[in-house]
Amino acid sequence: MTARARPAQMRHDDYGHALWKAEEMAGFVADRTGFKVDKIDRPSFFRSAFFPPAALAALAAGAWAAWLLYQAPFMRQLWIYALGSLFVFWFSVSGGMHNIIRGVPLYYFNQQGQARRGARPGCRLVEPWTM
């Protein structure tokens, strides 16, 4: 097997980011040496025989924990639900929900290129992200 000559200006940046994937590493080795690499097999936990029982056990444990939480005495306190509903109301009315749906950025850049927090000048929202 003959190895090919190195290209004049080859750097690792030609193959993507600094953390190489196995395919990128194999391509780099193939370009440098001429050795071909077979298909890279990545075993996945989701395809293993242990995944269905593990998923079922995790689901059962989560359901059991939810049942215990539901049966806990503090879950019968009305003030917890009142505070939760007031928080959701306050978040929606204050503009937080509206800004998330619209995709308003948390920061913007002014004319000098500096990052500023909050609304742009002239914006009608008084508290876009300050809650």
C-alpha positions as CSV (number, residue, x, y, z in Angstrom):
1,M,0.0,0.0,0.0
2,T,1.4,3.3,-1.0
3,A,0.9,6.4,1.1
4,R,0.0,9.6,-0.6
5,A,2.1,12.7,-0.2
6,R,1.0,15.3,2.3
7,P,-0.8,18.3,1.0
8,A,1.2,21.5,1.3
9,Q,-1.1,23.5,3.6
10,M,-3.2,21.0,5.6
11,R,-4.3,21.9,9.1
12,H,-6.6,20.3,11.5
13,D,-9.0,23.2,11.1
14,D,-9.7,21.9,7.6
15,Y,-11.7,19.1,9.2
16,G,-14.1,21.0,11.4
17,H,-13.8,22.2,15.0
18,A,-11.1,21.3,17.5
19,L,-13.0,18.4,19.1
20,W,-12.9,15.9,16.3
21,K,-15.6,13.4,15.6
22,A,-14.5,9.9,14.7
23,E,-15.4,10.4,11.0
24,E,-13.3,13.6,10.9
25,M,-10.4,11.8,12.5
26,A,-10.7,9.0,10.0
27,G,-10.9,11.4,7.1
28,F,-7.7,13.2,8.3
29,V,-5.9,9.9,8.7
30,A,-7.1,8.8,5.2
31,D,-5.9,12.1,3.6
32,R,-2.5,11.9,5.4
33,T,-1.7,8.3,5.0
34,G,-4.1,6.8,2.4
35,F,-5.4,4.2,4.8
36,K,-9.1,3.7,4.5
37,V,-11.3,3.3,7.6
38,D,-14.3,1.1,7.7
39,K,-17.7,2.4,8.8
40,I,-17.5,3.6,12.4
41,D,-20.0,1.8,14.6
42,R,-21.4,3.7,17.6
43,P,-23.3,1.5,19.9
44,S,-26.3,3.2,21.4
45,F,-28.0,2.6,24.8
46,F,-31.3,3.1,23.1
47,R,-30.7,0.1,20.9
48,S,-29.4,-2.2,23.6
49,A,-31.5,-4.9,25.3
50,F,-31.2,-3.0,28.6
51,F,-33.1,0.1,27.4
52,P,-36.7,-1.2,27.6
53,P,-36.5,-2.5,31.2
54,A,-34.5,0.6,32.3
55,A,-37.1,2.9,30.7
56,L,-39.9,1.0,32.3
57,A,-38.2,1.1,35.7
58,A,-37.6,4.8,35.4
59,L,-41.2,5.4,34.4
60,A,-42.4,3.3,37.3
61,A,-40.1,5.1,39.8
62,G,-41.3,8.5,38.5
63,A,-45.0,7.4,38.8
64,W,-44.4,6.1,42.3
65,A,-42.6,9.4,43.3
66,A,-45.5,11.4,41.8
67,W,-48.0,9.3,43.7
68,L,-46.2,9.9,47.0
69,L,-46.0,13.6,46.2
70,Y,-49.7,13.7,45.5
71,Q,-50.4,11.9,48.8
72,A,-48.2,14.3,50.8
73,P,-50.1,16.4,53.4
74,F,-48.5,19.7,52.2
75,M,-50.1,19.2,48.8
76,R,-53.5,19.8,50.3
77,Q,-52.6,23.3,51.3
78,L,-54.6,25.9,49.3
79,W,-52.0,28.7,49.7
80,I,-49.5,26.7,47.6
81,Y,-51.9,26.7,44.6
82,A,-52.8,30.4,45.3
83,L,-49.1,31.4,45.1
84,G,-48.6,29.3,42.0
85,S,-51.5,30.8,40.2
86,L,-50.5,34.3,41.2
87,F,-47.0,33.7,39.8
88,V,-48.4,32.5,36.5
89,F,-50.7,35.5,36.3
90,W,-47.9,37.9,37.2
91,F,-45.5,36.3,34.7
92,S,-48.1,36.5,31.9
93,V,-49.2,40.1,32.7
94,S,-45.7,41.5,33.2
95,G,-44.7,40.7,29.7
96,G,-42.5,37.7,30.3
97,M,-44.7,35.3,28.4
98,H,-45.1,37.8,25.6
99,N,-41.3,38.3,25.3
100,I,-40.7,34.5,25.2
101,I,-43.2,34.0,22.5
102,R,-41.9,37.0,20.5
103,G,-38.3,35.9,21.0
104,V,-37.1,39.3,22.5
105,P,-33.4,39.0,23.2
106,L,-32.3,39.5,26.8
107,Y,-29.4,41.8,25.5
108,Y,-29.1,44.2,22.6
109,F,-26.1,46.0,21.2
110,N,-26.1,49.8,21.0
111,Q,-24.4,51.9,18.3
112,Q,-21.1,51.7,20.0
113,G,-21.2,47.9,20.0
114,Q,-21.7,47.6,23.8
115,A,-24.1,45.0,25.1
116,R,-27.1,46.5,27.0
117,R,-29.7,44.7,29.1
118,G,-33.4,45.4,28.6
119,A,-35.5,47.2,26.0
120,R,-34.1,49.2,23.2
121,P,-34.5,53.0,23.4
122,G,-37.9,54.0,22.3
123,C,-39.4,50.7,23.1
124,R,-42.9,50.9,24.7
125,L,-42.3,47.9,27.0
126,V,-41.2,49.3,30.3
127,E,-40.0,46.0,31.7
128,P,-39.3,43.6,28.9
129,W,-37.1,41.2,30.9
130,T,-36.8,42.8,34.3
131,M,-39.2,40.8,36.5
